[in-house]
Amino acid sequence: MYIQIRVVFAYTDFFMLRIIRLLIETNLFIAIAAACFMWANVIFLDLHVASLYILSVQIFFSTWFVYQISRWIYFKKGEYSNKDELVAQWFEKYPNFNKFTIYGAGFSTVIFTLFLRLETIIVLGVIGAISVLYPVQILKPFGITTRLRDFPFVKIFLIAFVWSATSVILPYTESKEYVSTDKVQVLLMFVIQFIYILFITLPFDINDAESDKSSDMKTIPSVFGITISKWIAFFLGLIYLIAIVFMYMLMNWNHLPNKYLSEISIISIITMIVALQIFTFLKSDKVSKFWIKMVYDGSMILYFLLIYLLNIR
């Protein structure tokens, strides 16, 4: 009986990992994470939930579109770094299916964008321009092949800006509390989540340090080394912990005499950050990219679950 139970658990774990791998390599995982991270900030800022469902769907499809088309461009140019990934094999075997997902995600993005407020669309335009042009040689007609991502140390800050703006600024401009919500509070949350995205993006660069060196990509780990980069990630995590606790106290102060956010939710986020710190120091330069994506992209999904489930009343 014990052996049968172990076999069932082992099969279940294998099956779950296969599903997660499929979601990761088709970019559905990161699209889900984007929507979840937006909802986490919506709950944290106590924005009007009912007015943001269309935005969350738009964020899902736009994220999926950007990541799918970026990988497709790299693949067509022969620049895809990991031919063993399932998505690369799908590009080879099912090119029409992948074109369908790109066109479908792009079409859905446009349709859902049409239902958003003008202020939100303007912010989306800035975010979208950075996201789409990020891997493209926009100055190629002038004989310059440098892409946005090729500028030294720029990549990680562009990613942090796009993600923090998507998860904080967009729901703020789309919310019914757009006029009444404290703008300083929103700006603080933007800066705090900017730090968080830096914190969970740096391990990706740590994991890619050797390949970035060989391709002359100037990232923090490829220039300053893995050890220094891990300490930078540690201090980013520490700053984030202090900042998010302050934000937690500020939100509860604004909702007095009622307590808005529970202690267990902020303690759980602190625990998650500490666990990510440990993983960064011990594993970020040793594991495959699959585990980096599952842990750090997955942290945005877990972030939402902690905020949502632990604050249900």
N, C-alpha and C positions, 0 to 999 in steps of 0.2 A: 504493500500500500504506500509506504514511504517513497519507494523508488518511482512508483507511478505518479505521485504528486510532484516529485522533482522533475520528471519528464514533462509533465503538463506545464509547470512553471517555466522550464527551459524553452519549450516550444512557444509559449506565450511571449516570452522575452524576445525570442528570435523574430516572431511574427510582428511584434510592435516595432522592433528596430527596422525591419524591412519597410513597414509603413512610413516610419519617420524618415528613412533614407529616401523613399520615393517622394515624399513631400518636400524634403530639402533640395533634392536634385532637380525637381521640376519647379522650384522657386515658390511653391504654394506655402511652404513653411514660413518663409520670410514675409510673404504677403499677409498671412494670418498674424504673424508677430507684429507687423506694422499696425494693423487694425486693433489688436489687443493693447498695444502700448498707447495708442490714442485714447482708448476707453479708460485705461488706468489713469491718465491725466485728467480726463473728463470727470471721473469720480473724485479724484484728489481735489480738483478746483471747484467741485460742486456746480458744474455747468448743467444746463437744461438738456437732459438725456434725449427726450422725445424728438428734438430738432436735429439730432446728429446721426441718425441711422443711415441716411443717404450718404453722408460724408464718410462714414466708416466703410461702406461698400465701395465708394469711389477710391478711397485710400487702398483698399485691398486690390482692386483691379489695376490701379495706376502703379502700385509697387510691383505687382506681378508682371505688368507690361514692361516696365523699365528693366527689371532683372532679366526677363526672358530675351528682350531684344539686345541687351548688352552682351549676353552670352552668345546669342546667335551671330552678332557682329564679330566677336572674337573668334568664334568657330569658323566662319566663312573666310576670315583673313588668315587662318592657320595659326592663330595666337592662343588657342585654348590650351591651358597649362596641364590639365589632367584628362587625358583621353580615356582613363579607366572609369570616370564618373558615368553614371547611368544616363544623365542628360546628354553627354557627348555621344554616347552610343545611339541614343534616340535621334539625335541630329543626323546621324549617318543613316539609320534604318528608316526613320519616319519623318523626313523633312517636311512633308505636307502637313502632318499633324502638328508639328511645332510652329509652322507658319500660321495654322489655324488658331493655336493658343495665343500667338502674338497679336494677330488681327482681332481675335475675339476680345482679348483683354484691352487692346487699344480702343476698339469700338465701344466697349462697356464703359471705359474711362471717360470718353467724350460724352456719352449719353448721361451718365450720372453727374458729370460736371455741370451740365445744363440746368440742373435743379438746385444748384448752390447759389448762395448770395454773391453779389458782385465783388465784395471785399475779399471773400474766400477765393474766388476765381483769380483775382489779381495776385494774391499770395501764392496760389497754386502755379501760376504762370512763372513766377520767379523760381520756385522749387523745381518745377518741371524742366525749365531751361537748364538748370544746373545738372539735374539728374540725367537728362537725355544727352546733353553735350559733354558730359564728364568723360566718356571714353572715345569721343570723336575728335578727329584732327580738323578742328574748325578753321584753322588758318592755312590749311593745305593749299588753297588756291594762290596764296602768297609765297609758297615755297617753304612754309614752316610746318613741320610734321608733329610738333609738340602738342600733346593733349593736355587738358586740365589736370588729369591724374598724374601727368609726368612732372609737374612742378614740385620741387623739393618740399616735403612735409605737408603739402596742401591737401592731399587725399583725405586724411583722417579728419581734418577740420571741415571740409566740405560735407563729408558724410554726417558729422555731428550736427552741422547747421541744418541740413535737409531733414534729418530725422527729428530733431527737437522742434523745428518749425512745423513739421507735419503733425506731430503728436500734441503740440501745445497751442501754437498760433492758429492753425486751421480750425480746430474745434472752438476756439475763442471767437474768431470772426464769424463762424457759422451759428454760434449759439444765440438763443433769444436774449441772453444776458449780455450781449455784445456791448451795449451802452452802459449798463449798470455795474458790470463786473470790474473790480479793482484792477486797473492796468498794471500797476506796480507788482501786484500779486502774480499776474500772468507773466510778466517779464522775469520775475524771480524764478518761476517754475521753468521758463524757457532756458535760463542760464543753468539751473540745476540739472535739467535733463540733457543739456548740451554736455555737461561734465560726465553724466552717466553714459552717454553714447561714446564719448572719448574713451571712457573706462572699459567698455565692452568691445570696442573696435580695436584698440591697441593689441590685444592678444591675437587678432587675425594677422596683423603685421609681424608680430613676434613669430607666429607659425610660418609666415612666408619669408622670413628674414634672409635665408640662404638663396632662395630663388630671386628675391628682389635685388640682392647683391649681384648675382650673375647677370641680371637684366639691367643693371645700373639704375634701378628704381630707388630714389632717395626717400626712404621712410625712416622713422625714428629708430627702429631696431637695426636696420641695415647700416645706418650711419653711426649710432652710438652704442650698438651692441645689445644683446638680449638681456643681460643682467641689469643694466641701467634702465632699459625699457620696462622690466618687471617692477623695478622700484618706482618708476614714474606711474605705472598702473596702480601700484599700492597707494601712493599719495593721492591720485585721482579718486580712488575708492574711499579714502579717508576723508577727503574734502566733501565728497558726495554724502557720506554718512552724516557729517556735521550739518550740511545744508538741508538734507531731507528731514532731519529731526527738527530743525528750525522751522521748515515749512509745515511740518505736522503740527507743531505747537501754534504757529500762526493761524492755521486753518481752524483748529479747535478754539482758539481765542476769539476768532471772528464769529463762531457759532454759539458762544456762551449765551444762556446758561446750559445749552445742550452740548453734549460731546459729539462731534461729527465723526472723527476717525478714531477707531479703537486702538488701544495700546498694543494688542496682539498683532494688528496689521503692520504697524511700524517696526515692531520687534522682529516680525517675520522678514520684512524687507532688509533689515540690518543683518539678520542671519544669512539671507541669500547673498548679500554683498560680501560678507566674510567668507562664505563658501566659494564664491567666485574668485576672491583674492587668493585663497589656498590653491584652487585649480590653476590659476594663472602662474603662480610661482612653481608649482610642481609639474604641470602637464602641458602648458600652452605651447612649448617649443618641441614637444615630444610626440603628441598625438596627431592623428590624421585630421584633415580639414573637416571631415564629417563630424567629429566630436567637437571641434571648435564652433561649428555652426549650430549644432544641437544644444550645446551648453550656453553660449552667449546670445545667439538669436532666441533660443528657447527661454532665456531669462526674461525677455520682454513679455512672453506669454505668461510665465509664472508670476511676474510682477502684477499683471492684471488680475490673475486668479487670487492672489493674496489680498489685493486691495478690494476686490469685489466680494469674494466669499467671506472675508473676515469683517466686513462692514455691513452685512445684510441685517436688516432690522425687521 
